[in-house]
């Protein structure tokens, strides 16, 4: 099983991925190889100086610069992914996983893999018994996303497909969830519904309000119900006890998230009004 899908060992091993972070928060992800070196303008660190040591220790470079050494989390891997296009960052991807009910054993289809940020999150969540199908019209995006999955050891859980989703998805089985990260997802809703199990989970992300309107107009006629539109805002704080306050910059709008469920017949979705809670049986 790839190291990203298993519990980290007590000590750092040869071939592990390591997160090296300095006091200013500058971080690097390094694949450790015996005999190799990690080099920056702050000096170099032999990989052998890390292998065999406990996670969470501080190592100093040849110029005395300190680095905290930790096993990287999924958010770290996404943030440091090699990219040629915008990726879906942890702010949104974590919520997407929850809303699409992505868990070990799930079969998930995404379209528009880009650099593979969401692909990485999906593959981590479905491992070790599930699978991700990632279809894109651009072969260069597929090649980059595949290399990124290989870099973190998640490639066994992902099958990449080259094709235009408007012409259909090249998936042989029905899937539990579908996510579209496309400029015009409304053109692929019928194809998404065709490969999605009845009752399955659907999601998409678009950056502008008029794109949301286009998707909403197409969803119900394509066989979807329980439609919701949401947005995730993230405000970080400076962790200084004497002057706790928000950071000067905020990661606010990245995109509108639209979620729905695959339904077998027409269903008029009425959302609760403000202050009105849904009834839940105890």
C-alpha positions as CSV (number, residue, x, y, z in Angstrom):
1,X,0.0,0.0,0.0
2,X,1.4,3.5,-0.8
3,X,2.7,5.5,2.1
4,X,0.0,8.1,1.6
5,X,-2.6,5.5,2.3
6,X,-1.1,3.9,5.4
7,X,-0.2,5.1,8.9
8,X,3.1,6.8,9.1
9,X,5.8,4.7,10.9
10,X,7.4,6.0,14.1
11,X,10.6,6.8,12.3
12,X,11.5,8.2,8.9
13,X,12.2,5.6,6.3
14,X,14.0,5.5,3.0
15,X,11.6,6.4,0.2
16,X,9.2,8.3,2.6
17,X,7.8,11.6,1.6
18,X,8.8,14.3,4.1
19,X,7.6,17.8,4.8
20,X,10.4,20.2,5.7
21,X,9.2,23.5,7.2
22,X,11.4,26.4,8.3
23,X,10.6,29.0,11.0
24,X,9.2,31.4,8.4
25,X,6.7,28.8,7.2
26,X,8.5,28.0,3.9
27,X,8.0,24.3,3.3
28,X,9.2,21.7,0.9
29,X,8.0,18.1,0.2
30,X,10.9,15.7,-0.5
31,X,11.0,12.1,-1.5
32,X,13.8,10.7,0.7
33,X,16.5,8.5,-1.0
34,X,19.5,7.2,0.8
35,X,22.6,8.9,-0.6
36,X,20.7,11.9,-2.0
37,X,20.7,15.6,-0.8
38,X,18.0,18.2,-0.2
39,X,19.5,21.5,-1.5
40,X,18.3,25.1,-1.1
41,X,19.9,28.6,-0.8
42,X,19.9,27.9,2.9
43,X,22.4,25.0,2.4
44,X,22.0,21.3,1.9
45,X,20.7,18.4,4.1
46,X,21.8,14.8,3.3
47,X,18.7,12.5,3.2
48,X,20.6,10.1,5.4
49,X,20.5,12.7,8.2
50,X,16.7,12.2,8.2
51,X,16.3,8.5,7.6
52,X,16.0,6.6,10.9
53,X,15.1,9.7,12.9
54,X,11.7,10.2,14.6
55,X,9.1,12.4,12.9
56,X,8.8,15.9,14.4
57,X,12.5,16.5,14.9
58,X,14.5,19.5,13.8
59,X,17.4,19.2,11.4
60,X,19.9,21.9,10.5
61,X,21.2,22.5,7.0
62,X,24.9,22.8,6.2
63,X,24.5,26.6,6.8
64,X,22.7,26.1,10.1
65,X,19.2,26.8,8.9
66,X,16.6,24.8,10.9
67,X,13.8,22.6,9.4
68,X,11.0,20.8,11.2
69,X,10.5,17.3,9.6
70,X,7.0,15.9,9.5
71,X,5.0,13.4,7.4
72,X,2.9,15.5,4.9
73,X,-0.8,15.5,5.1
74,X,-3.2,15.5,2.2
75,X,-3.6,19.3,2.3
76,X,0.2,19.6,2.2
77,X,0.4,17.4,-0.9
78,X,-2.3,19.3,-2.7
79,X,-0.7,22.7,-1.8
80,X,2.7,21.5,-3.2
81,X,1.4,19.8,-6.3
82,X,3.1,20.5,-9.6
83,X,0.6,22.4,-11.6
84,X,-0.1,23.9,-15.0
85,X,-3.6,25.0,-14.1
86,X,-5.6,26.2,-11.1
87,X,-6.3,23.4,-8.6
88,X,-9.1,22.8,-6.1
89,X,-7.4,23.6,-2.8
90,X,-8.2,22.0,0.6
91,X,-10.6,24.7,1.5
92,X,-13.1,23.3,-1.0
93,X,-11.8,19.8,-1.6
94,X,-12.4,18.7,2.0
95,X,-16.0,19.8,1.8
96,X,-16.5,18.2,-1.6
97,X,-15.4,14.8,-0.2
98,X,-17.9,15.1,2.6
99,X,-20.8,16.2,0.4
100,X,-20.1,13.5,-2.2
101,X,-19.8,10.8,0.6
102,X,-16.4,9.8,-0.6
103,X,-14.9,7.1,1.6
104,X,-12.9,3.9,1.3
105,X,-14.4,1.6,-1.3
106,X,-16.2,4.3,-3.2
107,X,-16.1,4.5,-7.0
108,X,-15.8,8.2,-8.0
109,X,-15.7,9.9,-11.4
110,X,-14.2,13.3,-11.9
111,X,-14.0,15.2,-15.2
112,X,-11.5,18.0,-15.6
113,X,-8.5,16.6,-13.7
114,X,-6.3,19.7,-14.4
115,X,-3.1,19.2,-12.4
116,X,-4.7,16.5,-10.1
117,X,-5.3,18.4,-6.9
118,X,-8.8,17.0,-6.3
119,X,-7.7,13.7,-7.9
120,X,-5.2,13.4,-5.1
121,X,-7.8,14.1,-2.4
122,X,-10.3,11.6,-3.9
123,X,-7.7,8.9,-4.3
124,X,-6.6,9.3,-0.7
125,X,-10.2,9.0,0.5
126,X,-11.2,5.9,-1.5
127,X,-8.1,3.9,-0.8
128,X,-7.4,1.1,-0.3
129,X,-10.5,-0.6,-1.8
130,X,-12.1,2.1,-4.0
131,X,-11.2,3.7,-7.3
132,X,-11.2,7.1,-9.0
133,X,-11.8,7.6,-12.7
134,X,-10.5,10.9,-14.0
135,X,-11.5,11.9,-17.5
136,X,-10.1,15.0,-19.3
137,X,-10.2,16.3,-22.9
138,X,-6.5,17.4,-22.7
139,X,-3.8,14.8,-22.8
140,X,-1.2,17.2,-21.3
141,X,-3.4,17.6,-18.2
142,X,-3.7,13.9,-17.9
143,X,0.0,13.4,-18.2
144,X,0.8,15.9,-15.4
145,X,-1.9,14.6,-13.1
146,X,-0.7,11.0,-13.6
147,X,2.9,12.1,-12.7
148,X,1.6,13.8,-9.6
149,X,-0.3,10.7,-8.5
150,X,2.9,8.6,-9.1
151,X,4.9,11.1,-7.1
152,X,2.8,10.5,-4.0
153,X,2.1,6.8,-4.6
154,X,-1.6,7.0,-5.4
155,X,-1.5,6.0,-9.0
156,X,-2.9,2.4,-8.3
157,X,-6.2,4.0,-7.3
158,X,-6.7,6.2,-10.3
159,X,-7.6,5.4,-14.0
160,X,-7.1,8.3,-16.4
161,X,-9.4,8.5,-19.4
162,X,-8.9,10.7,-22.5
163,X,-12.1,12.0,-23.9
164,X,-14.7,14.7,-24.2
165,X,-17.4,14.4,-21.5
166,X,-20.0,16.0,-23.8
167,X,-19.7,12.8,-25.9
168,X,-20.0,10.6,-22.8
169,X,-17.8,9.1,-20.1
170,X,-15.5,6.2,-20.8
171,X,-16.4,4.3,-17.6
172,X,-17.4,0.6,-17.7
173,X,-19.2,0.6,-14.3
174,X,-21.8,2.9,-12.6
175,X,-20.2,5.1,-10.0
176,X,-21.2,6.4,-6.5
177,X,-20.3,10.0,-7.1
178,X,-19.4,12.4,-10.0
179,X,-17.6,15.7,-9.8
180,X,-17.2,18.1,-12.7
181,X,-14.6,20.8,-12.8
182,X,-15.3,22.2,-16.2
183,X,-15.9,25.6,-17.8
184,X,-19.4,24.5,-18.9
185,X,-20.5,21.5,-16.8
186,X,-24.1,21.9,-18.0
187,X,-23.1,20.3,-21.3
188,X,-22.0,17.1,-19.5
189,X,-24.9,16.6,-17.0
190,X,-26.7,14.0,-19.1
191,X,-23.5,12.0,-19.5
192,X,-22.8,12.3,-15.7
193,X,-26.3,11.0,-14.9
194,X,-25.9,8.1,-17.2
195,X,-22.8,6.7,-15.3
196,X,-24.1,7.7,-11.8
197,X,-26.0,5.2,-9.6
198,X,-29.6,6.0,-8.7
199,X,-29.4,8.0,-5.5
200,X,-25.7,8.9,-6.2
201,X,-24.0,12.1,-5.4
202,X,-23.2,14.9,-7.9
203,X,-21.1,18.0,-7.5
204,X,-19.5,20.7,-9.6
205,X,-17.5,23.9,-9.1
206,X,-17.8,27.1,-11.2
207,X,-16.3,30.5,-10.6
208,X,-19.1,32.9,-11.7
209,X,-22.7,33.4,-10.9
210,X,-23.9,33.2,-14.5
211,X,-22.3,29.7,-14.8
212,X,-24.3,28.7,-11.7
213,X,-27.5,29.8,-13.4
214,X,-26.7,27.7,-16.5
215,X,-26.1,24.6,-14.4
216,X,-29.2,25.1,-12.3
217,X,-31.4,25.4,-15.5
218,X,-30.0,22.1,-16.7
219,X,-29.8,19.9,-13.6
220,X,-33.5,19.0,-13.0
221,X,-34.1,18.1,-16.6
222,X,-31.0,15.9,-16.5
223,X,-32.4,13.7,-13.7
224,X,-31.1,15.4,-10.5
225,X,-32.8,16.6,-7.4
226,X,-32.0,18.1,-3.9
227,X,-30.0,20.8,-5.6
228,X,-27.9,23.2,-3.4
229,X,-25.5,26.0,-4.1
230,X,-22.9,26.9,-1.6
231,X,-19.6,28.8,-1.1
232,X,-16.8,28.2,1.3
233,X,-15.0,31.1,2.9
234,X,-11.8,30.7,4.9
235,X,-10.4,33.3,7.3
236,X,-7.2,32.5,9.1
237,X,-5.9,34.1,12.3
238,X,-2.4,35.0,13.5
239,X,-1.7,32.4,16.3
240,X,-0.1,34.9,18.7
241,X,-1.7,34.8,22.2
242,X,-0.9,38.5,22.9
243,X,-2.5,39.9,19.8
244,X,-4.8,37.3,18.3
245,X,-6.4,38.8,15.1
246,X,-7.3,37.8,11.6
247,X,-4.5,37.6,9.1
248,X,-4.2,40.6,6.7
249,X,-5.3,38.4,3.7
250,X,-8.2,36.1,3.4
251,X,-8.9,33.2,1.1
252,X,-12.4,34.1,0.2
253,X,-14.2,33.3,-3.1
254,X,-12.6,30.5,-5.1
255,X,-15.8,29.1,-6.7
256,X,-19.5,28.3,-6.3
257,X,-20.1,24.7,-5.3
258,X,-23.3,23.0,-6.6
259,X,-24.4,19.7,-5.2
260,X,-27.3,17.4,-6.2
261,X,-28.5,13.8,-6.0
262,X,-29.3,11.4,-8.9
263,X,-33.1,10.7,-8.8
264,X,-35.1,8.2,-10.7
265,X,-38.1,10.5,-11.3
266,X,-39.0,14.2,-11.3
267,X,-38.7,15.8,-7.8
268,X,-39.4,19.4,-6.9
269,X,-36.7,20.4,-4.4
270,X,-37.8,23.0,-1.8
271,X,-35.0,24.3,0.3
272,X,-35.5,25.3,3.9
273,X,-36.0,29.1,4.4
274,X,-33.6,31.1,6.6
275,X,-34.1,30.0,10.2
276,X,-36.1,26.9,9.2
277,X,-34.5,23.5,10.0
278,X,-35.2,20.3,8.2
279,X,-37.1,17.7,10.2
280,X,-35.0,14.8,11.4
281,X,-36.5,11.7,13.0
282,X,-34.9,10.6,16.3
